[in-house]
Structures are given as C-alpha cells and as structure tokens.
Amino acid sequence: MAFKEQRTVYFENRGKENTEKTLSMAKSRAEELGIRNIVVASYTGYTGALASEVFKGYNLVVSAGMMGFREPNQHRMILENREKIEANGG
C-alpha cells in the first residue's frame, strides 16, 4: 500500500502573529502542488493584504465577508487594506 506522510504545524497561540508564517507555508505547499488559484477569507483585509504580497502573481481571491454583518450598510474591510489587495492584483 502506498502512502504519503505530511507535516502538521500547530501554533502555541492563536492570532495575527501566525498569519505570515501560515501564508508562507501555504505558498510553499501551493508551489509543491502547482496550485496557482488561492482563496483566503479576510474580514478586515489584514490577511488579504498580506496574502496579496505573498501570492503576488497568483490568482488570488479574497473573500471579504458580507456587508452589514455587524452594522447595517457597513463593511468591515479597512479601505487601505482593500486598496493594497487590489493594487497587488487580488
């Protein structure tokens, strides 16, 4: 029977401090597998903005959440993050 071993990474704590490392590992794995289409969720745009730098040249889609989630007619994504994502091709 053929099998393949994969590495699993667990972080000591949750939070933004893990985002860059997570995206870096995701990019390495995408390169190994030849994946060029990337999707990330990003309510405020923090993760999306970082992903747009890490995955520059890839087909990056940033799912921004729904309008009015917390307040009517309000979007949670920070405008500067959205502009950065779009400027980097996301």
Residue, then its C-alpha position, 0 to 999 in steps of 0.5 A: m500500500a502506498f502512502k504519503e506522510q505530511r507535516t502538521v504545524y500547530f501554533e502555541n497561540r492563536g492570532k495575527e502573529n501566525t498569519e505570515k508564517t501560515l501564508s508562507m507555508a501555504k505558498s510553499r505547499a501551493e508551489e509543491l502542488g502547482i496550485r496557482n488559484i488561492v482563496v483566503a477569507s479576510y474580514t478586515g483585509y489584514t490577511g488579504a493584504l498580506a496574502s496579496e504580497v505573498f501570492k503576488g502573481y497568483n490568482l488570488v481571491v479574497s473573500a471579504g465577508m458580507m456587508g452589514f454583518r455587524e452594522p447595517n450598510q457597513h463593511r468591515m474591510i479597512l479601505e487601505n487594506r482593500e486598496k493594497i489587495e487590489a493594487n497587488g492584483g487580488 
